[in-house]
Amino acid sequence: MSMATATAEFRAAGTDLSERRRSGVSRGPLVDIAARPELTDIEWGAGGAARIGAFVTIAALASNERIAAAYPGLAASALGLATPQVRHLATLGGNLAQRSRCWYFRNPHIDCLKKSGADCPARDGNHLYGVAFDLGPCVAPHPSTMAAALLAYDARVATDQRSALTIGELLGDGSDGSADHALRPGEMIRSIALPPPQQSERALYKRAISRTHAEWPLAEVCARAVVKDGAFQFIRLAAGGIAPRPLRLAASEAALQGKPADAATIAEAAKLATSGAKPLPMTGYKLDLLSGLVKDLVERLAS
Ligand SMILES: Cc1cc2nc3c(=O)[nH]c(=O)nc-3n(C[C@H](O)[C@H](O)[C@H](O)COP(=O)(O)OP(=O)(O)OC[C@H]3O[C@@H](n4cnc5c(N)ncnc54)[C@H](O)[C@@H]3O)c2cc1C
């Protein structure tokens, strides 16, 4: 790999990158990564496990009938993001590696941690759309809807350098305020592997948003459950829009796992969705949104 390639930024469909190029926030060399056939396919393995190429578009994921049947939370998340035009172009790899939507980061005249600045201007500035789980020096929530959905599905990401990263390993834990992901310079996402779905599982996705479409969510949840004999036999809850990385809602999951699928259990799990939250002065409202999303999704999965 040449020096220029190692420091260059990849361009997939360019729906995120073009805006940063136009404003001058992204300035270095670019490498167009051409869609090779093995990266644009969805392959199905034994036991019904999918391997999704990094160049599969968000629209293709949303409309794939087999994905919708096996991984309905993933399909619904894909259908819920951005606009038809963006979904038509945007790739899954680009979605995972997209940069922060923070308005300070996107402003070419303002320094921030993600642009080699010394601090996060949003922390003492306007962070209305910032994190409600303040887990790192940067207070912007991670922008990837698909990362939250893939976290709920225990997905593994293969790059051209590493074979099976968890979503946590791909995105880091939020302690590095300078980055939106933990990919090395010149490392390309190639595919995403999902385990086979649980038997009889159902899944749903819901977002809270400040306008009806074409906006990143204030909070979003992808929920999966198997309800059998009146109890939650399996549960996964992953949330985006609230922290520097998508989060599993471990306290809510523990409150549901093996418990009766009734109103009292669900109310307790919804309350526990905010366990560990550290809202900023302007983001406390996200905690009510998060609890409300969990309550609504789990009630519907239990019904
Ligand atoms: C109005 C609007 C609303 C939106 N709403 C949402 C939303 O709700 N949720 C959401 O998740 N997104 C949302 N988006 C963002 C959109 O989903 C992303 O712009 C898109 O997924 C990026 O994909 P791309 O292929 O265009 O990536 P590009 O713009 O080409 O690349 C984005 C970044 O990823 C890197 N990259 C691309 N492919 C790879 C790869 N294979 N390996 C390593 N690095 C790679 C590039 O170097 C670049 O830094 C919205 C966008 C718009 C315009």
The ligand as an ORCA input file, in Angstrom:
! r2SCAN-3c Opt
* xyz 0 1
  C     -30.848     13.489      4.965
  C     -30.048     12.335      5.481
  C     -30.539     11.592      6.557
  C     -29.778     10.517      7.061
  N     -30.295      9.771      8.113
  C     -29.568      8.736      8.598
  C     -30.052      7.948      9.683
  O     -31.112      8.148     10.224
  N     -29.268      6.915     10.117
  C     -28.081      6.624      9.541
  O     -27.415      5.665      9.948
  N     -27.593      7.355      8.526
  C     -28.317      8.391      8.049
  N     -27.828      9.117      7.001
  C     -26.444      8.866      6.547
  C     -26.349      7.855      5.446
  O     -26.892      6.636      5.864
  C     -24.859      7.725      5.141
  O     -24.454      8.915      4.504
  C     -24.548      6.542      4.244
  O     -24.941      5.330      4.831
  C     -23.065      6.488      3.921
  O     -22.838      5.480      2.970
  P     -22.006      5.784      1.643
  O     -21.885      4.514      0.912
  O     -22.589      6.946      0.898
  O     -20.621      6.202      2.318
  P     -19.553      7.309      1.862
  O     -20.134      8.677      1.993
  O     -18.956      6.936      0.559
  O     -18.470      7.077      2.999
  C     -18.737      7.431      4.350
  C     -17.475      7.180      5.174
  O     -17.275      5.790      5.289
  C     -16.007      5.405      4.759
  N     -16.246      4.125      4.076
  C     -17.182      3.891      3.117
  N     -17.194      2.590      2.783
  C     -16.254      2.001      3.541
  C     -15.780      0.642      3.652
  N     -16.287     -0.369      2.921
  N     -14.786      0.397      4.546
  C     -14.238      1.386      5.305
  N     -14.645      2.674      5.239
  C     -15.645      2.968      4.368
  C     -15.593      6.530      3.847
  O     -14.187      6.670      3.789
  C     -16.236      7.743      4.531
  O     -15.384      8.241      5.544
  C     -28.544     10.177      6.470
  C     -28.071     10.935      5.377
  C     -28.807     11.995      4.889
  C     -28.246     12.770      3.732
*
